[in-house]
Amino acid sequence: MAAALWLIGAILLAVAETAAGEFTLLMLGGGALVTAGATGIFDLPLWAQGVVFAVSSVLLLVLVRPPLRRYAESKRGDAPSYLESLPGMKATVLQSVSGDAGRILIGGEEWSARTPYDGVPIAVGVEVTIVEIDGAVAVVVDS
């Protein structure tokens, strides 16, 4: 039973890693996987499971994570991230955009938006150009 719980924990950590992208949760998931295997084979008591998890996780974090990150960064190269690629893209206004608020559609995704100036709002249906991303808000101007 304990081995199954460690296995479920390993899977959940690996899935959570897809959101984080830093390989930390993946290494902890690897530690949980090692613990699941050791518990299944040797029927370890709880304190020993904790020791196996801690030792295996630390070893993975120290020995595996740094080269894995270097490899991933070398494959990425100078390619911009998704957010870095948004400025210059066109979008459609869904809800009137002013200097305070508004909503736009960027490639099928709805975003909060604002203009960099106070003035006449940009009307619904107008095509706009994204000039920058400010947190979770796209700053746009009339195309």
Residue pairs with C-beta under 8 A, 6 or more apart in sequence:
2 39
2 44
2 46
2 49
3 36
3 37
3 39
3 40
4 36
6 32
6 33
6 35
6 36
6 39
6 49
6 53
7 32
7 33
7 36
9 29
9 32
9 36
10 29
10 30
10 32
10 33
10 36
11 29
12 29
13 25
13 26
13 28
13 29
13 32
14 25
14 26
14 29
16 25
17 23
17 24
17 25
17 26
17 29
22 69
23 65
23 68
23 69
23 72
24 61
24 65
27 57
27 60
27 61
27 64
27 65
28 57
28 60
28 61
30 56
30 57
30 60
30 64
31 53
31 54
31 56
31 57
31 58
31 60
32 53
32 57
34 52
34 53
34 56
35 49
35 52
35 53
35 56
38 44
38 49
38 52
39 49
39 52
44 52
83 133
86 106
86 130
86 133
86 138
87 130
87 131
87 132
87 133
88 129
88 130
89 106
89 107
89 129
89 130
90 127
90 128
90 129
90 130
90 143
91 104
91 105
91 106
91 111
91 113
91 127
91 128
91 129
91 130
91 138
91 140
92 104
92 105
92 125
92 126
92 127
92 128
93 102
93 103
93 104
93 113
93 122
93 123
93 124
93 125
93 126
93 127
93 128
94 103
94 104
94 105
94 110
94 124
95 101
95 102
95 103
95 124
96 102
96 121
96 122
96 123
96 124
97 103
97 104
97 113
97 114
97 115
97 121
97 122
97 128
97 140
98 114
98 115
98 118
98 119
98 121
98 122
99 114
99 115
99 116
99 117
99 118
99 119
100 114
101 112
101 113
101 114
102 112
102 113
102 114
102 115
102 121
102 122
102 140
103 110
103 111
103 112
103 113
104 110
104 111
104 113
104 128
104 138
104 140
105 111
106 130
106 138
111 136
111 137
111 138
112 136
112 137
112 138
113 128
113 137
113 138
113 139
113 140
114 134
114 137
114 138
114 139
114 140
115 121
115 122
115 139
115 140
115 141
116 131
116 139
116 141
122 128
122 140
122 142
126 142
126 143
127 143
128 140
128 141
128 142
128 143
129 140
129 141
129 142
129 143
130 138
130 139
130 140
131 139
131 140
131 141
132 138
132 139
133 139
